[in-house]
Amino acid sequence: LHILKNGGAAGVFPEGSRSEQRLMGAWKPGALRAAFTAKATILPISFVTAGEFWPRGQWRPRFFNKHHIKIHPALTHEDYMAGMPEGMREKEWQEVVSERIRDMINQPIIDRLEEGRRHHEDLARANDPLGTCANDPIAERTKKYEQANAQLIA
């Protein structure tokens, strides 16, 4: 706290360690308390490929994999206190702010997971041009649509 109040920086992993899943989970109680108390600037950072770079259960990271890190805009004390409803306790507002920051950090990870899902669907279609792949969600959706359409016509 002394370092933050004197303009220094501190790196904080609000979950306490790496996530069980790829997305950021629940924060430890008081993860934002020091920033609020010191009126410090918060710099959210997404370690987008952390699960690929150093998967849980591996004894060492995969050093030769590319790592994608997204540095978000810094949030000053004024930024994260803006919008606090009058009469709301600061502890409750910290929960709101932590949820907003978690959403900000998770979005690039969600985008990457979605990109990977689309890539796998494209590969499945490329390897099965007739759309007969049993696990192809697009082929399944198209089939259901055609069945529903046939019922409406009949």
C-alpha positions as CSV (number, residue, x, y, z in Angstrom):
1,L,0.0,0.0,0.0
2,H,2.9,2.3,0.8
3,I,4.4,1.7,-2.6
4,L,1.1,2.5,-4.4
5,K,0.5,5.7,-2.3
6,N,4.0,6.9,-3.3
7,G,3.3,6.5,-7.0
8,G,4.8,3.1,-7.4
9,A,3.4,0.1,-9.2
10,A,2.3,-3.3,-8.0
11,G,1.4,-6.4,-10.1
12,V,-1.7,-8.2,-8.8
13,F,-3.2,-11.4,-9.9
14,P,-6.7,-11.0,-8.3
15,E,-7.5,-14.7,-8.5
16,G,-4.4,-15.6,-6.5
17,S,-3.0,-17.9,-9.2
18,R,-3.7,-19.2,-12.7
19,S,-7.3,-19.8,-13.5
20,E,-8.8,-23.3,-13.6
21,Q,-10.4,-22.4,-16.9
22,R,-9.2,-20.1,-19.5
23,L,-11.4,-17.2,-18.4
24,M,-10.7,-15.1,-15.3
25,G,-12.7,-16.4,-12.4
26,A,-13.7,-15.0,-9.1
27,W,-11.3,-12.6,-7.4
28,K,-10.0,-13.0,-3.9
29,P,-11.7,-10.8,-1.4
30,G,-10.1,-7.4,-1.3
31,A,-8.3,-7.7,-4.6
32,L,-9.2,-4.1,-5.4
33,R,-9.1,-2.7,-1.9
34,A,-5.5,-1.6,-2.1
35,A,-6.1,0.3,-5.4
36,F,-9.2,2.0,-4.0
37,T,-7.4,2.9,-0.7
38,A,-4.3,4.3,-2.5
39,K,-6.4,5.9,-5.3
40,A,-4.1,4.0,-7.7
41,T,-4.3,3.7,-11.4
42,I,-5.3,0.2,-12.6
43,L,-3.8,-1.3,-15.7
44,P,-5.9,-4.4,-16.8
45,I,-3.9,-6.9,-18.7
46,S,-5.2,-10.0,-20.5
47,F,-2.9,-13.0,-20.8
48,V,-4.9,-14.3,-23.8
49,T,-2.9,-17.4,-24.5
50,A,-1.8,-18.2,-20.9
51,G,-3.6,-21.6,-21.0
52,E,-1.7,-22.5,-24.2
53,F,1.7,-21.1,-23.1
54,W,1.7,-22.8,-19.7
55,P,-1.3,-25.2,-19.3
56,R,-2.2,-26.2,-15.7
57,G,-0.6,-29.5,-14.8
58,Q,2.5,-28.9,-16.9
59,W,5.7,-28.6,-15.0
60,R,7.1,-26.0,-17.3
61,P,5.9,-23.5,-19.9
62,R,6.0,-24.1,-23.6
63,F,8.7,-21.5,-24.3
64,F,8.6,-21.7,-28.1
65,N,4.8,-20.9,-28.4
66,K,3.8,-17.4,-29.2
67,H,2.1,-15.6,-26.3
68,H,-0.6,-13.0,-26.8
69,I,-0.9,-10.3,-24.2
70,K,-3.5,-7.5,-24.4
71,I,-2.9,-4.3,-22.4
72,H,-6.1,-2.4,-21.9
73,P,-6.4,1.3,-21.3
74,A,-5.4,2.4,-17.8
75,L,-8.2,3.2,-15.3
76,T,-7.5,6.1,-13.0
77,H,-9.2,6.5,-9.7
78,E,-11.6,9.0,-11.2
79,D,-12.4,6.5,-14.0
80,Y,-13.3,3.7,-11.8
81,M,-15.1,5.8,-9.2
82,A,-17.2,7.5,-11.9
83,G,-20.8,6.3,-11.9
84,M,-20.8,5.1,-8.3
85,P,-24.4,5.6,-7.2
86,E,-24.9,8.0,-4.3
87,G,-25.3,6.1,-1.0
88,M,-23.7,2.9,-2.3
89,R,-21.0,1.5,0.0
90,E,-17.5,1.4,-1.5
91,K,-17.2,-2.3,-0.9
92,E,-20.3,-2.9,-3.0
93,W,-18.9,-0.6,-5.7
94,Q,-15.6,-2.5,-5.7
95,E,-17.6,-5.6,-6.7
96,V,-19.2,-3.7,-9.6
97,V,-15.8,-2.4,-10.7
98,S,-14.1,-5.9,-10.4
99,E,-16.9,-7.4,-12.6
100,R,-16.3,-4.7,-15.2
101,I,-12.6,-5.2,-15.2
102,R,-13.0,-9.0,-15.3
103,D,-15.3,-8.6,-18.4
104,M,-12.7,-6.3,-20.0
105,I,-9.9,-8.9,-19.3
106,N,-12.0,-11.9,-20.5
107,Q,-13.2,-10.4,-23.8
108,P,-10.0,-11.0,-25.8
109,I,-9.9,-14.5,-24.4
110,I,-13.5,-15.1,-25.4
111,D,-12.7,-13.7,-28.9
112,R,-9.7,-16.1,-29.2
113,L,-11.8,-19.1,-28.1
114,E,-14.5,-18.1,-30.6
115,E,-11.9,-17.8,-33.3
116,G,-10.6,-21.2,-32.5
117,R,-14.1,-22.7,-32.6
118,R,-14.7,-21.1,-36.0
119,H,-11.4,-22.5,-37.2
120,H,-12.3,-26.0,-36.1
121,E,-15.7,-25.7,-37.8
122,D,-13.9,-24.6,-41.0
123,L,-11.5,-27.6,-40.8
124,A,-14.5,-30.0,-40.3
125,R,-16.3,-28.6,-43.3
126,A,-13.1,-28.7,-45.4
127,N,-12.5,-32.4,-44.5
128,D,-16.2,-33.2,-45.0
129,P,-17.5,-31.1,-47.9
130,L,-20.9,-32.9,-48.0
131,G,-21.6,-31.8,-44.5
132,T,-22.1,-35.3,-43.2
133,C,-19.9,-34.8,-40.1
134,A,-22.0,-35.9,-37.2
135,N,-20.4,-33.2,-34.9
136,D,-20.7,-30.3,-37.4
137,P,-23.0,-27.8,-35.7
138,I,-23.7,-25.9,-38.9
139,A,-24.8,-29.1,-40.7
140,E,-27.0,-30.1,-37.7
141,R,-28.6,-26.6,-37.6
142,T,-29.2,-26.7,-41.3
143,K,-30.8,-30.1,-41.1
144,K,-33.1,-29.0,-38.2
145,Y,-34.1,-25.9,-40.2
146,E,-34.9,-28.0,-43.3
147,Q,-37.0,-30.4,-41.2
148,A,-38.9,-27.5,-39.6
149,N,-39.4,-25.9,-43.0
150,A,-40.7,-29.2,-44.4
151,Q,-43.2,-29.5,-41.5
152,L,-44.5,-25.9,-42.2
153,I,-45.0,-26.6,-45.9
154,A,-46.8,-29.9,-45.2
